[in-house]
Amino acid sequence: QKEVEQDPGPLSVPEGAIVSLNCTYSNSAFQYFMWYRQYSRKGPELLMYTYSSGNKEDGRFTAQVDKSSKYISLFIRDSQPSDSATYLCAQRSNDYKLSFGAGTTVTVRA
Amino acid sequence: EAGVAQSPRYKIIEKRQSVAFWCNPISGHATLYWYQQILGQGPKLLIQFQNNGVVDDSQLPKDRFSAERLKGVDSTLKIQPAKLEDSAVYLCASSLGAGGGAETQYFGPGTRLLVL
């Protein structure tokens, strides 16, 4: 079983729609939960991180962590064509190592 | 602030040949990472350096891969001999401190390797 499983996608949505991205994880030691965005032919860039359970909002982006069900989500409101990218969830335990999901490719149609 | 620099951006080689990738991290960053990202998968850590010492190389195929970070700054990753399954994007990242907690890793653009 992989440590981090991510909904494979791809997702295609019209501009202005809400995008919902999900991951599950198996390692209870994970404490930090990150979302990275990766544009085509670029390296990943950190979008948001959450420590332990709860919600975190940053502009149009909301990250949720439910440690009881080992489920993390990213929501993008009022999606824009510039949000078209691959979104990677990642988790870190106390050994500093990041474990990434496989990524979900999102296309926002103008 | 300049980002993480990598070269070359693309490389095509025949199997059994050797290849080397270069990374220059963000100035002042203590920790440097090499990841392998196979098409359709997330990045997988190959090796992590803190300054010029190896912190984690548990997933580095040491029979063919080697890496060094001389003087705690630039780093090179070498594959010798290359196999078809080594076709991937090789990402270099750096972080200011030891890489724990919520510390951000900054990624370079990657080197796309195709092994024929």
Interface residues (C-beta under 8 A of the other chain):
Chain A: V4 Q6 Y32 R41 K42 G43 P44 E45 L46 Y49 Y51 L88 A90 R92 N94 Y96 K97 L98 F100 G101 A102 G103
Chain B: V4 G40 Q41 G42 P43 K44 L45 Q48 V55 D56 L91 A93 A98 G99 G100 G101 A102 T104 Q105 Y106 F107 G108 P109 G110 R112
